[in-house]
Amino acid sequence: MRATKRKQNRYSNGQRKQLLSEFRASSATSERQFCREKKIPRATWQDWRSREPRIMASKRHSRHATMGGQGHREILPFKEELLAYMRAKRGAEEHLRVFHLMRWVNSNQKAWLVQYLGSKLNEAVAYQSFRSLMLRFAARHRFRHRVPSVSKVTQKVLDDVWLGNAVHFWSTYGHYPRSQILNVDETGVFFDMPPGLTLAEIGQSSKCTKTDKHSERLTAVLTIRADGVKLPILFIVKGKPGGTIETNELPTYPPGHVYAVQENAWMDDRVWDQYLDELLAAHVVDSSVLLVDNLACHVSERSRDKVAETMFSVLEPLPPNSTSRCQPLDVGVMGPLK
């Protein structure tokens, strides 16, 4: 006859602490008697008793079944020093590659590196293993390869500008209802991207008779209110004003949004006037604040006067060269939209 397996119980940190405290306060004459009363396997109880000081001192949440510290052990004994180097390099907005990590280890942990490389089969395997180790270390600590972006000012300066601008804005316009605070920003949307690769039979040519070098582009102008309400989008399409696209194509586009035509699909004074007249004016019912970037057509005297005279509103520009930090739409909306 096949023996049935004993049911295995899983105890949380809170249950362990409670049972150990009960044993100390109980009148049980022996540990065996206490285990029988509480139906605790003897081996489990002995393990708890051997680790009792650590269990009782643990700060881990009572619902968790473990006290932490499990899993693969860090192979690098200089983990904190390497992380500090990586964060300092990125804090100074410098390039950081796997090569830099390998060079840092070679300069600062030479003895460890010699021992590590010596444990590998040959020099080529040792190099690849070391490089992979640095890659995994970076990924494990939330570093990823990304395309570097160029900024005219450092992140610290941007943070200071953002804080100062936030204080100025809310001290000046904080009394406005959230429905009367609007942020507008435009972003380029590329489509019909030319293929960079083609399938070709091995041993045969990969030539193509015609290759597209440029993708098509349009500009989407987004507007959102501080209370979370999204206004319709203004799409700026590439074409000649008054031409075939404007007269024949635009009427066939989906309703609910506003469409404009410009030679390069960019925002200019004429399209900005169309945005103010056809889109914004229809959704501003009271004196409002329009938060914009420093594009020339946005912050011109003509634009300020038009917003003030026709909508009785205020046009508030953002600090120069700071939209990546201060522009709400640029920070949290443009990426997911595209």
N, C-alpha and C positions, 0 to 999 in steps of 0.2 A: 504494500500500500504506500502510495506516495505521500510524504509528509507535507503538510501545508506550511507555507512560509509565515513567519511572524509578521504581523502588521507593523510597519515602520512609522513611527510618529515623528513629526517635525515640530520642534519647539522654537519659539521666538525668544529674543533676548529678554523681553519682559517676563515671559513664563519662567525662564531659567532663574532670573533674579528672585521672582516671587517664591519659587519652590525652595531655593537655597535659604531664603529668609525664613520661610515656614519651618524648615528643618531645625534651624538654630533656635527658633522660639517654641518648638514642639517638645512634648515629653516622651518622644520616641526613644526607646532604650537602645536601638541599633539602627544602622543605616539600612540594613536588609528589611526591617519592619517598615520603615518609612517608604522604601521603594515599593513594597507590596501594597501598602495603603494607597499610594498615589499612582500605582501601575506604571512605574518608571523602570525600564530595563536596567539591570544592575550595571552593565558595562557603560551605559549612557551616564548613569549617576556618578560612577567612578571618574569618568572623563570630566564631568562638571566640577567635581570636588578638586581634581588636580589643577583646574584652571579657575578656581573660585575667586581669587583676588582680581584676576583680569576681568572676569565676567561682571563682578560687582562694580568695578571701577570704569567699565566701558561706558562711553557717552553715545554709542550708536543707538539709533532709534529703536524703541522697544518692539516695534512690529517686525523688524528685520530678523532673519533667521541666523545671520552670521555677524561676526564682530568686525568684519573688514580685513583687508590685508591678504585676501586670497588672490589667485591668479598668477600670471607669469611675473617673475621678479625682474626688475630693471637690470639689464646687463651692464649699463654704464655707471660706474661708481661716481662719476663726476656730472651726473644729470643736471643738478641745479646750476652749476657753473656754465655748462653749455647752454642751458635755457636762458640764463642771464645774458650771455653773449648774443644769442639770437634776438632776444627782445630789445637789447640795447641797439643793435644794428638796425632793426626795423624802426625803433623809436627815433633814430636819427634819419629815417627815411632813406636808407642806403639799400642797394641790392643785396639780397641774401640768397645764395645758391648752395647746393649740396657741397660744391667745391670749397666754399668758405668754412663749412662745418668740418670737412676733412682736414683742411689746413689748420684750423684751430686745434683740433685734437693732436695733430702732428707737432704743433708748437708747444702745447701746454700739457699734454698727457703722453709724452714720448714712450715712457716705459710700458704703459698699458698697451699702446698701439703695437709696439714691437712684439709683445707677448701674444696679442690677438692675431696679428698677421702670421706669426710663426706657427700657429695652430692650424693653418689652412694647408691644403694640398700643394699648391704652388702659388707663384706670384700673381698670376692672372686671376685665379680663384679668390685669392686674398683681397685683391683690389675690388672685385665685383661684390664680394661679401661685405667689405667695409663700406662701400658706397650704398649698398642696399640697407645696411644697418642705420646709416645716417638718414636715409629716406624714410624708413619706418619710424625712426625716432621723431622726425619732424611731423609726420602724419599723426603719430600717437599724441602729440601735444598741440594739435589743431593748427599746424602750418600747412598751407596748400600752395601749389604753383599757380600764380595768377599773372595776368598781363599788367606790367607796371603802368601806372598813370602818372602823368607829369603835373605838378602843381607849382604855381608861382610862389606860394608861401608854405611854410611848414605846418604840420598838423597842430602843433602847440599854438601857433599864431592863429590858425583857423578856430581852434577851440576858444581862445580868448575873444576873438571877434564875434563868434557865435553867442557867447555869454553876454558880451556887452550889447549886442544887437537885440537879444531877447529881453534884457532889462529895459532898454529904450522903447522897444515896440510895445510891451505889455504895460509899461507905465504910461505910455501915451494913448494907447488904444484899448486898454484892458476893460474899459467901461462899455465897449461896443458889444452887442449880442454876438454870439458865435456865428449866427446865420448871416451876419453883415461883415465878416472878415473872410476875404477870398484870396487865394493864391493861384496865380496863372504861370504856366511855364510851357515851353515847346520842346519837342524832342524829334530828332530825325528817325524815321522808320525805313529800313532798307528791305527790299523784296526783289524777287527774280535774281537772286544771287548767282553769279556765274559759277559753274562747277570748276573745282580745282583739279579733279581727277576724272579719268575715264577708264572704263574696262577695255583692255586690249589683250589679245591672245599672246601668250608667251612666245617670244621670238619674232613677233610682228611689230610693225610701227604703231606708235600711239598718236600720230599726227591727226589733226582735225582740220577740215577745210575752213572752218570759221570758229573763232573763239570770242566770246563776249568778255570784255575787260572790265566793264562797270555794271553795277547793279542799279536798279531803279530806286528812286527815293521819293518819299513824301514827308511832310512835317505834320505832326499831331500837336495841337495846342490844347492842353488840359487845364481845367479850372475846377478847384474844389473849395468848398466852404469849410470853415473851422468846425462846424457841427457835423461834418462828414458827408454832406450832400454833394454829389458830383453833378456838374453842369454838362451839357452836351459838348462834344469835341469839335473843334474846328480843324478840318483836314485841308492842308495846303498841297495842291497837286501841281506837278510840273507841267507847264504848258503856256501858251501865249494868251494873255488876257483878251477876252473877246473872240478868241479863236474857236476851232472846232471842239476842243475838249470842254471849254466852258459852255458853249451853246448846245452841244449834242450829248456829251457824256454826263456832265454833272446832274442833269435832271433825272438820270437813270440810277443814281446812287441811292443807297438806303436812306429813307427819311429819318428824322430825329436828330440829325447832326447838321453842321454848317460846313460848306465846302467853298474853297477859294482856289484861284489859279494864279501862279507866279512863275516867271521864266525858269527859276532855279529851285522852285518849291521851298523858298525861304520866306521868313517873316520880314516884311518891309512896312513902310508908312501906310501904303494903300491897304494892305491886308490887315494891319493893326486897326485901321479905321473901320474896316468891315467887321472885325471881331467886336469892337466896342458897340457898333450900331446894331448889328444883326443878332449877336449872341449875348453879350453881357447886359446890354440895356434891357433885354427881355426878362432878365432874372434878378435885377437889382431893383428892389421895391422901396428901399430907404437908403439914407446916407450910409455908405459902406467904406471899407478900406480894401484897396487892391494891392496886394504884395507882389512885386515883379522884380525881375533881374535887371541888370544894367544895359540891356540891349538899347541901342540908340533910339529906335522908334518907340520904345516903351517909356523912356524917361525924358523925352524931349519936352520943351515948354508947351508945344502944341498939344502933346498927349496929356500933360497935366491939366491944361486949361479945358480940354474937351471933357475929361473925366469929371472935373469940378463943375463945369457949367451945365452939362447935359444930364449928369447923374447925381450931382451934389455929393460927390464922393471924393476920397483922398487917394492919391497914388503914392505908395510908399516903396521906394527902391531898396533892394538889399545892398549890403556893403560890397564893394567891388571885389572880384576874384574870390568869392566865398560861397558860391552857390552849392558846391559839393557838401558843405556843412550846414549852411543856413537855409537853403531852399527846401521847404517841406516836400514838394513834389519830386525834386531831384534826389533827395535822400531816400525816400521810401516807396515811391510809386512808379517811377519811370522804368526801372528794371523789370519788375513783374509785368508791367503793361506790355513790354516788348518780348 
